[in-house]
C-alpha cells in the first residue's frame, strides 16, 4: 500500500469502547484474544466499524478495555490472519476485508432475470389505474402539441401536484420549489453535480443505496460512513460532522434502503437539527417514503412522519422523490424539492442533460396523483402481505437466515449465518436468481453477513424464488461460504 493510499480515518477510544462493551461475553469459555478479535470482526462485517479505519494501538486498546497488551496483540494478530486487519510499521493497524481487491464487477448491470427469479428489484408492477391514466394523458396531449415539447423543469401541473403532496404531508410547498426529473437517479446525479467538487466529503448512511455512492465518487467526492443499521444517533451525527467537515450528506430517514428502518419521534428532529446546526445540507432520498408499512404489519398507534426537516431551518434539506415505487418504474418520473435558487440551478443543468422528460408520462402521473390516497393504501397492504410471504418462505427454506421486520420500504435486510453474502449471490446467479450481496451497500465494504431481498413481486413468485435460492445455496455447499470481496457480477440495484 502506497503512502497516498494509507487509511486516514481513525476511531476515537471512547467511540470504540462503546462498540466493544460486553466483548468478553461474545464467546463464553474462549480465550480473551479470540473473543476480542471476534467482536472486532463482527463490527467490520456489520459496517459499524468501517473498512480502512485505523484502530488504537495495542497498548492504548489494552488500557481502554482493561486487558493485557499480550491479549490485544494476539487479537490484532488474529484479525490480520483472518484478513480483517492490515498493519504497517509506523502507520498502525487498520480494518480490512478478506480478499478485498479491486472490484471489477462494479457498477452492476441488469441480468434480465425472469420475474420469479428477481429478488433484487425493489419496484412493484403497474397498478390497475395506470392504463386509464395513460388514456387520459393522451386525451390531454393535443393541447401541448403546438409547443416544442421541451420542459426542463417539468410540466407545471405535475410540479403543482408534487408540491400539493408535500403540503398534504405537512411541508408547505409551491410548484416553483419542484423540478421534475427522469427518475430519482437523475435527480440525485444533478444534485450531486451541483453541490460537490473533487475532494469534497459527503456523509452517507452506512449501509446505503450504492448507486449514489457511485455517482459521488465519479465526481471525485469522498463518502464518509454514518452507521445506521442500529438506528440514527444525533450525538454520533454531530461528532462525525465535526470530524469530517462535510458540507453535504445523503440520508434515507424514511424507509432506509436497505435496512427498512424509519427515523421517527424526537430522534428525527434531533438528527435534522444536528445537520442544520453544522451547516451540512441534507439530501433526503424519499423514494420509498410513502411505503410506511408499520400499520399494515401490525404496529398500532403510528402515522407517517412529516417530511424530514419540516419546521427546521429553511434551506437545510433537499428532498428527492420518485413515482417508481408507488406508481410504476416505467414512468421514469422523479423530482427534487428545494429552495427556488437551487431549483433554478438544477433546471439550467438539466438543459445540458436531456432538455426534459417525456410529456405523456408526466400527464399520466398528474392523473395518478389525483388518486394517490386509495392507490397508496392498497400498495401498502399489498407490500405488507408480500413481506410476510417472503419472511415465511425464508423461515421455511432457509431457517438459519434472520429477516427482521422492516418498518417501511420494499426489502428485507437479512442476517446470514456467516460472511457468505457474495458466495450466496454467486450461487443464486447460477440458478437464475437475481439478488444483491450485502457488501454492495457498504460505504467501505463490510456487511458480508448481510443480503438484501426485495418483496415487490407477487407472493407466488417470491415463494418460487426462495425455493430455488435455497436449493442453489444447498447445492453450492461450502463454495457459498466465500469471503466478502470475491468477484461476482451483481444485478442492477434499484
Secondary structure, DSSP 4 states (H G I P E B T S, - for coil): --GGGS--EE--HHHHHHHHTTGGGTTTTS-HHHHHHHHHHHHHHHTSS-TTEEPPPHHHHHHHHT--HHHHHHHHHHHHHHTSEEEETTTEEEE--TT----TT-S-------GGGB-S---PPPPTHHHHHHHHHHHHHHHHHTS----TT--HHHHHHHHHHHHHTT----GGGEEEESHHHHHHHHHHHHH--TT-EEEEEES--HHHHHHHHHTT-EEEEEE-TT---HHHHHHHHHHH--SEEEE--SS-TTT-----THHHHHHHHHHHHTT-EEEEE-TTTT-B-TTTTT--S--PPPPTTTTS-TTSEEEEEESTTTT-GGG--EEEE--HHHHHHHHHHHHTTTSS--HHHHHHHHHHHHTHHHHHHHHHHHHHHHHHHHHHHHHHH-TTSB-PPPSBSSEEEEEPSSS-HHHHHHHHHHTT-B-EEGGGG-TTS--TTEEEEE--S-HHHHHHHHHHHHHHHHHHGGGG---TT---PPPPP-
